[in-house]
Amino acid sequence: MGRPFAVIPKESAVPVQQSSPRGVLASLAASVLFGGIFCLAALVRSSAEVVFAWRVLITVLCYAAALAHPAARRALTVLWRRLRSRWWMPLLALLLATIVGVQLWLFMWAPMHGHALDASLGYLLLPICLVLGGRFLMRHHVSRMQWLVVALAAVAVAVKLAATPELSWVTLVICVPYTLYFVLRRRFGLDGPIVFGAETAAMVPVSVLFLVTATPVPLTPLELSGLLGIAFASALAMTLYLGASSLLSMPVFGLLSYVEPVLLVVVALILGERMQGADLAVYGILAVALGILAVDGFRRARTAG
């Protein structure tokens, strides 16, 4: 886990205009891990609050171990100086920790309570919000091909909303605050993976409270394996995901985020949730958008080579 810390730029507030192939691989790997976590969360018997607590505590331990690496300690020192640079920076950091804490909890709660498809729609909307946030709030360049992908995704979401007028609160809580989270991280130089470790550390008191007040569930070897698997996979996935956000421009980071909701939809179907008739058209349009994105990425890779 030490390697992602080495890629944190010295001036992380500077917008990332070029995208690294390493960032693309990190984003894809994180999406696969998140899909596995989403599925596993519905199979454990513990509550979402207990799973959240295990995720937080294990992640904090992993980041604490990573501090043995000099690069991690340097990154933590840079973060501390940045937080002390303005009186309101700690308040901003607390806001970011609250947003990501709610997301971590909701990611466990949704598949446990039959809202996996609502969550996947939130993650379908998130890349559009990120691309638009990157363009209009961060002034990032968006290519014509990327605009085409965004347009196709917008059509897909419009079809979904037209067929299902009700928009779940789960969907809105994912796409709106998460967009604010990533834009603020990038805007104020709080976008390194070590920042997520600090945010997670801020969640420890809440996690302990959840564990103390939770209804006891027998920790069988299978249950314990599930909780540990979710916790360790989550720590790795978030490190890769946030590392990718530092290595990719906001538009590319947002567009690659489409891989995760597609996997989440597959998981939702495996868990027994049903699609409406229009959903087939929605995901067909998104498949075309992803195909265009892949072709565009291959073309750019060949040009750069």
SULHUZI-V710727 format. One record per pair of residues at least 4 apart in sequence whose C-alpha atoms are under 8 Angstrom apart, sorted by the first residue. I is the first residue (numbers start at 1). J is the second residue. If there is no record, write none. Layout:
I&J / I&J
//
This chain:
1&62 / 1&66 / 1&236 / 2&6 / 2&66 / 2&67 / 2&69 / 2&71 / 2&72 / 3&7 / 4&8 / 4&193 / 4&239 / 4&240 / 4&243 / 5&71 / 5&72 / 5&75 / 5&192 / 5&193 / 5&194 / 5&243 / 6&71 / 6&72 / 7&243 / 7&247 / 8&12 / 8&75 / 8&192 / 8&193 / 8&243 / 8&246 / 9&192 / 11&189 / 12&186 / 12&189 / 12&190 / 12&191 / 12&192 / 12&246 / 13&186 / 13&187 / 13&188 / 13&189 / 13&190 / 13&191 / 14&189 / 15&138 / 15&140 / 15&186 / 15&187 / 15&249 / 16&246 / 16&247 / 16&248 / 16&249 / 16&250 / 17&140 / 17&141 / 17&248 / 17&249 / 18&248 / 18&249 / 19&23 / 19&24 / 19&247 / 19&248 / 19&249 / 19&252 / 20&24 / 20&247 / 20&248 / 21&25 / 22&26 / 22&244 / 22&247 / 23&27 / 23&243 / 23&244 / 23&245 / 23&246 / 23&247 / 23&248 / 24&28 / 24&244 / 24&248 / 24&256 / 25&29 / 26&30 / 26&240 / 26&241 / 26&243 / 26&244 / 27&31 / 27&240 / 27&241 / 27&244 / 27&253 / 27&256 / 27&257 / 28&32 / 28&256 / 28&259 / 29&33 / 29&237 / 29&240 / 30&34 / 30&236 / 30&237 / 30&238 / 30&240 / 30&241 / 31&35 / 31&237 / 31&241 / 31&257 / 31&259 / 31&260 / 31&263 / 32&36 / 32&260 / 32&263 / 33&37 / 33&233 / 33&234 / 33&237 / 34&38 / 34&233 / 34&234 / 34&237 / 34&260 / 35&39 / 35&260 / 35&263 / 35&264 / 35&267 / 36&40 / 37&41 / 37&230 / 37&233 / 37&234 / 38&42 / 38&107 / 38&108 / 38&111 / 38&264 / 38&267 / 39&43 / 39&111 / 39&267 / 39&268 / 39&271 / 40&44 / 40&226 / 40&230 / 41&48 / 41&51 / 41&108 / 41&111 / 41&112 / 41&230 / 42&108 / 42&111 / 42&112 / 42&271 / 44&223 / 44&226 / 44&227 / 45&217 / 45&223 / 46&50 / 46&51 / 46&217 / 47&51 / 47&109 / 47&214 / 48&52 / 48&105 / 48&106 / 48&108 / 48&109 / 48&112 / 49&53 / 49&105 / 49&207 / 49&210 / 49&211 / 49&214 / 50&54 / 50&207 / 50&210 / 50&211 / 50&214 / 51&55 / 51&108 / 51&227 / 51&230 / 51&231 / 52&56 / 52&104 / 52&105 / 52&108 / 52&207 / 53&57 / 53&204 / 53&206 / 53&207 / 53&208 / 53&210 / 53&211 / 54&58 / 54&207 / 54&227 / 54&228 / 54&231 / 55&59 / 55&227 / 55&230 / 55&231 / 55&232 / 55&234 / 55&235 / 56&60 / 56&200 / 56&201 / 56&203 / 56&204 / 56&207 / 56&231 / 57&61 / 57&204 / 57&207 / 58&62 / 58&231 / 58&232 / 58&235 / 59&63 / 59&197 / 59&200 / 59&231 / 59&232 / 59&234 / 59&235 / 60&64 / 60&197 / 60&200 / 60&201 / 61&65 / 62&66 / 62&235 / 63&67 / 63&194 / 63&197 / 64&68 / 66&72 / 67&72 / 67&73 / 68&72 / 68&73 / 69&73 / 70&74 / 71&75 / 72&76 / 72&194 / 73&77 / 74&78 / 75&79 / 75&194 / 76&80 / 76&194 / 76&195 / 77&81 / 78&82 / 79&83 / 79&190 / 79&195 / 80&84 / 81&85 / 82&86 / 82&89 / 83&87 / 83&89 / 83&90 / 83&93 / 84&89 / 84&90 / 85&89 / 88&92 / 89&93 / 90&94 / 91&95 / 92&96 / 93&97 / 93&199 / 94&98 / 94&199 / 94&202 / 95&99 / 96&100 / 96&181 / 96&185 / 96&199 / 97&101 / 97&199 / 97&200 / 97&202 / 97&203 / 98&102 / 99&103 / 99&177 / 99&178 / 99&181 / 100&104 / 100&178 / 100&181 / 100&199 / 101&105 / 101&200 / 101&203 / 102&106 / 103&107 / 103&173 / 103&174 / 103&178 / 104&108 / 105&109 / 106&110 / 106&170 / 107&111 / 107&119 / 108&112 / 109&113 / 110&114 / 110&115 / 110&116 / 110&118 / 110&119 / 110&170 / 111&115 / 111&116 / 111&268 / 114&273 / 115&119 / 115&170 / 116&120 / 116&264 / 116&265 / 116&267 / 116&268 / 116&273 / 117&121 / 117&264 / 117&265 / 117&268 / 117&273 / 118&122 / 118&168 / 118&170 / 118&171 / 119&123 / 119&170 / 119&171 / 119&174 / 120&124 / 120&171 / 120&261 / 120&262 / 120&264 / 120&265 / 121&125 / 121&171 / 121&261 / 122&126 / 122&170 / 122&171 / 122&172 / 122&173 / 122&174 / 122&175 / 123&127 / 123&171 / 123&174 / 123&175 / 123&257 / 123&258 / 123&260 / 123&261 / 124&128 / 124&157 / 124&258 / 124&261 / 125&129 / 125&157 / 125&175 / 126&130 / 126&174 / 126&175 / 126&176 / 126&178 / 126&179 / 126&254 / 126&257 / 127&131 / 127&253 / 127&254 / 127&255 / 127&256 / 127&257 / 127&258 / 128&132 / 128&150 / 128&153 / 128&154 / 128&254 / 128&255 / 129&133 / 129&175 / 129&176 / 129&179 / 129&254 / 130&134 / 130&179 / 130&182 / 130&183 / 130&250 / 130&251 / 130&253 / 130&254 / 131&135 / 131&142 / 131&150 / 131&250 / 131&251 / 131&252 / 131&254 / 131&255 / 132&136 / 132&137 / 132&251 / 133&137 / 133&138 / 133&179 / 133&183 / 134&138 / 134&139 / 134&140 / 134&183 / 134&250 / 134&251 / 135&139 / 135&140 / 135&141 / 135&142 / 135&251 / 136&140 / 137&183 / 138&183 / 138&187 / 140&249 / 140&250 / 140&251 / 141&251 / 142&146 / 142&147 / 142&251 / 143&147 / 144&148 / 145&149 / 145&292 / 145&293 / 145&296 / 146&150 / 146&251 / 146&255 / 146&293 / 147&151 / 148&152 / 148&289 / 149&153 / 149&289 / 149&290 / 149&292 / 149&293 / 150&154 / 150&255 / 150&289 / 151&155 / 152&156 / 152&285 / 152&286 / 152&289 / 153&157 / 153&285 / 153&286 / 153&289 / 154&158 / 155&159 / 155&285 / 156&160 / 156&281 / 156&282 / 156&283 / 156&285 / 156&286 / 157&161 / 157&282 / 158&162 / 159&163 / 159&278 / 159&281 / 159&282 / 160&164 / 160&278 / 160&279 / 160&282 / 161&165 / 161&166 / 161&167 / 163&278 / 167&171 / 167&172 / 168&172 / 169&173 / 170&174 / 171&175 / 172&176 / 173&177 / 173&178 / 174&178 / 175&179 / 176&180 / 177&181 / 178&182 / 179&183 / 180&184 / 181&185 / 182&186 / 182&191 / 183&187 / 184&188 / 184&190 / 185&189 / 185&190 / 185&191 / 186&190 / 186&191 / 190&195 / 191&195 / 191&242 / 191&245 / 191&246 / 192&196 / 192&242 / 192&243 / 192&246 / 193&197 / 193&239 / 193&242 / 193&243 / 194&198 / 195&199 / 196&200 / 196&238 / 196&239 / 196&242 / 197&201 / 198&202 / 199&203 / 200&204 / 203&207 / 204&208 / 205&209 / 206&210 / 207&211 / 208&212 / 209&213 / 210&214 / 218&223 / 219&223 / 219&224 / 220&224 / 221&225 / 222&226 / 223&227 / 224&228 / 225&229 / 226&230 / 227&231 / 228&232 / 229&233 / 230&234 / 231&235 / 232&236 / 233&237 / 234&238 / 235&239 / 236&240 / 237&241 / 238&242 / 239&243 / 240&244 / 241&245 / 242&246 / 243&247 / 244&248 / 244&253 / 245&249 / 245&250 / 245&253 / 248&252 / 248&253 / 249&253 / 250&254 / 251&255 / 252&256 / 253&257 / 254&258 / 255&293 / 257&261 / 258&262 / 258&290 / 259&263 / 260&264 / 261&265 / 262&266 / 263&267 / 264&268 / 265&269 / 266&270 / 267&271 / 268&272 / 268&273 / 269&273 / 269&274 / 269&275 / 275&279 / 275&280 / 276&280 / 277&281 / 278&282 / 279&283 / 280&284 / 281&285 / 282&286 / 283&287 / 284&288 / 285&289 / 286&290 / 287&291 / 288&292 / 289&293 / 290&294 / 291&295 / 292&296 / 293&297 / 294&298 / 295&299 / 296&300 / 297&301 / 298&302 / 299&303 / 300&304 / 301&305
//
